[in-house]
Structure formats: C-alpha cells, structure tokens
Amino acid sequence: MAHSLHSGALQDPRPCLSVVIPAYNEQETLGDVVEKVLRLPLALEVIVVDDGSQDATPGLLADLSRVYPNLHSIRHERNRGKTAAVKTGIAATRGDIVIVQDADMEYDPAEIPDVIRPILQDKADVVYGSRFLVRKATRVLYFYHFVANRMLTFWCNLFSKI
C-alpha cells in the first residue's frame, strides 16, 4: 500500500477509501452523513445503496449525486434488508479500504480516520468496531442492550459453529 504514517500524519494522502452507506428512509440524515464522509481526505468514493426507500431519499440522492461526482447511488426497487444493501455496495467499491457507515449518524464519520489508522499503518488487514469497546462513548448503553447483544452473539456463534 502506498500509505505511510509518520507521527500519526499521512505522508501520501492518496484517496483509497470507499464508504458504503446502506439507506432506508434516511432523508433526514443522509445529506449530512454524505457531506461529512466526503470531507475526509482519504475518501475515494461514497456508495449509497437506497434499499427501497419510500420517503424522499431517492430524490435527495439524485440531487447529491449532481453536486458530488464521487458519490454513487444504487437503488434496490424493494426493501431487501441491510445485509443485502451492504453486499450490493461492497460489490461496487473500487477503494483499497472499505468501510460501512450507517446513514442515521449513530457513528460519527469524523471517527473513520481513527478506525482505519491500523490498516494505513500496516498493522492490521481488517478492523472491527464495537460500540461496547468505545473509549469515547457518545451515548448511554443500557445493561439489557449489552446482555441481549451478548446472548444474540452467543446463539449466532453456536448455530454457525464459529
């Protein structure tokens, strides 16, 4: 990879990041998240997969695409679910690094550089995020959410034999 980090700064800030944004009825937040992602120096492209939205999301995407040439939108004619939207988006990426950003702004796009830093530093091939391990928590996580997540993970792992 052509990137090197020295003292935390990129020496070769060549755009290499593809950001996939699955969206379903996200007219309220989609414009903000797209604009924030496209401000990132490493953003090569943003691919928004509109998963059959029934609100103004398709029109908003058309408007944003005219303003931002590195924004690409793909539309599922019917809602197929987030996993299908993510698969569709990833299949269309060109970047060396791919990240999935939710359209509802639950995660701040400004944190993306921190998330991909281990990849850019050649210390990792993949980075997984967890809201339970965040050092800078931005919202309260209720105990029952934590327990439900752990139980769901356990059962998924059990049935998939992972």
C-alpha positions as CSV (number, residue, x, y, z in Angstrom):
1,M,0.0,0.0,0.0
2,A,1.3,3.4,-0.9
3,H,0.5,5.0,2.5
4,S,2.9,5.6,5.3
5,L,2.2,7.3,8.6
6,H,4.7,9.3,10.5
7,S,3.8,10.8,13.8
8,G,0.1,10.0,13.1
9,A,0.0,12.0,9.9
10,L,-0.4,10.6,6.4
11,Q,2.5,11.3,4.1
12,D,0.8,10.1,1.0
13,P,-2.9,11.0,1.4
14,R,-4.0,9.4,-1.9
15,P,-7.7,8.7,-1.7
16,C,-8.1,5.0,-1.1
17,L,-11.3,4.7,1.0
18,S,-14.7,3.5,-0.3
19,V,-17.5,4.2,2.1
20,V,-20.7,2.2,1.7
21,I,-23.8,3.7,3.2
22,P,-26.9,1.5,3.3
23,A,-30.0,3.7,3.5
24,Y,-33.7,3.1,4.0
25,N,-35.9,6.1,4.5
26,E,-33.0,8.3,5.7
27,Q,-34.0,11.6,4.1
28,E,-33.4,13.4,7.5
29,T,-29.7,12.5,8.0
30,L,-28.4,11.2,4.7
31,G,-27.3,14.6,3.3
32,D,-25.3,15.3,6.4
33,V,-23.6,12.0,6.6
34,V,-22.6,12.0,2.9
35,E,-21.2,15.5,3.2
36,K,-19.2,14.6,6.3
37,V,-17.8,11.5,4.7
38,L,-16.8,13.3,1.5
39,R,-14.8,15.8,3.6
40,L,-12.4,13.1,4.6
41,P,-9.1,13.4,2.7
42,L,-8.9,9.7,2.0
43,A,-12.4,9.4,0.6
44,L,-12.2,8.0,-2.9
45,E,-15.9,7.4,-3.2
46,V,-19.2,7.1,-1.4
47,I,-21.6,4.4,-2.5
48,V,-25.1,4.8,-1.1
49,V,-27.4,1.9,-1.5
50,D,-31.0,3.0,-1.3
51,D,-32.8,-0.1,-0.1
52,G,-36.3,0.7,-1.4
53,S,-36.9,3.9,0.5
54,Q,-40.5,5.2,0.4
55,D,-39.6,8.8,1.5
56,A,-37.6,11.5,-0.3
57,T,-34.3,9.6,-0.1
58,P,-34.2,8.8,-3.9
59,G,-34.6,12.4,-4.9
60,L,-32.1,13.6,-2.3
61,L,-29.6,11.1,-3.7
62,A,-30.2,12.4,-7.2
63,D,-29.5,16.0,-6.0
64,L,-26.4,15.0,-4.0
65,S,-25.0,13.0,-7.0
66,R,-25.1,16.1,-9.2
67,V,-23.1,18.0,-6.6
68,Y,-20.6,15.3,-5.7
69,P,-19.1,13.4,-8.6
70,N,-17.6,10.7,-6.3
71,L,-21.0,9.9,-4.8
72,H,-22.6,6.9,-6.5
73,S,-26.1,5.6,-5.7
74,I,-27.6,2.3,-6.3
75,R,-31.3,1.6,-5.7
76,H,-33.0,-1.6,-4.7
77,E,-36.5,-1.4,-6.0
78,R,-37.9,-3.1,-2.9
79,N,-36.5,-3.3,0.6
80,R,-34.2,-6.3,0.8
81,G,-32.6,-5.5,4.2
82,K,-29.4,-4.0,5.4
83,T,-27.2,-7.1,4.7
84,A,-28.3,-7.1,1.0
85,A,-27.7,-3.3,0.8
86,V,-24.2,-3.7,2.3
87,K,-23.4,-6.6,-0.2
88,T,-24.6,-4.5,-3.1
89,G,-22.5,-1.6,-2.0
90,I,-19.3,-3.5,-1.4
91,A,-19.6,-5.2,-4.8
92,A,-19.5,-1.7,-6.4
93,T,-16.4,-0.4,-4.5
94,R,-13.0,0.5,-6.0
95,G,-11.1,1.5,-3.0
96,D,-8.3,-0.4,-1.2
97,I,-10.1,0.1,2.1
98,V,-13.9,-0.3,2.5
99,I,-15.9,0.9,5.5
100,V,-19.7,0.7,6.2
101,Q,-21.2,3.9,7.6
102,D,-24.8,3.9,8.8
103,A,-26.9,6.7,7.3
104,D,-28.6,7.5,10.7
105,M,-25.4,9.2,12.1
106,E,-25.2,6.7,15.0
107,Y,-21.5,6.7,14.4
108,D,-19.7,10.0,13.5
109,P,-17.9,9.9,10.1
110,A,-15.2,12.1,11.7
111,E,-14.0,8.9,13.6
112,I,-13.3,7.0,10.4
113,P,-9.6,8.0,10.2
114,D,-9.1,6.6,13.7
115,V,-10.8,3.3,12.7
116,I,-8.8,2.8,9.6
117,R,-5.4,4.0,11.0
118,P,-4.2,0.5,11.9
119,I,-4.7,-0.5,8.2
120,L,-2.9,2.5,6.9
121,Q,-0.1,1.8,9.4
122,D,0.1,-1.7,8.0
123,K,-0.6,-3.0,11.5
124,A,-3.9,-4.7,10.5
125,D,-5.7,-6.1,7.5
126,V,-9.1,-5.6,8.9
127,V,-10.6,-3.6,11.8
128,Y,-13.9,-4.4,13.5
129,G,-15.7,-1.8,15.6
130,S,-17.8,-2.3,18.7
131,R,-19.9,0.2,20.5
132,F,-19.1,-1.7,23.7
133,L,-15.4,-1.1,23.5
134,V,-15.5,2.6,22.6
135,R,-13.4,4.7,24.9
136,K,-15.2,7.9,23.9
137,A,-18.8,6.8,24.4
138,T,-21.3,9.1,22.8
139,R,-24.5,7.6,24.2
140,V,-25.6,5.6,27.1
141,L,-25.7,1.8,26.6
142,Y,-28.3,0.2,28.8
143,F,-27.4,-3.0,30.6
144,Y,-30.2,-5.0,28.9
145,H,-28.9,-3.9,25.5
146,F,-25.5,-5.3,26.4
147,V,-26.9,-8.6,27.7
148,A,-29.2,-9.0,24.7
149,N,-26.3,-8.4,22.3
150,R,-24.1,-10.9,24.1
151,M,-26.9,-13.5,24.0
152,L,-27.6,-12.9,20.3
153,T,-23.9,-13.2,19.5
154,F,-23.6,-16.4,21.6
155,W,-26.6,-18.0,19.7
156,C,-25.3,-16.9,16.3
157,N,-21.9,-18.3,17.1
158,L,-23.4,-21.6,18.4
159,F,-25.5,-22.2,15.3
160,S,-22.9,-21.1,12.8
161,K,-20.2,-23.1,14.7
162,I,-17.9,-20.0,14.8
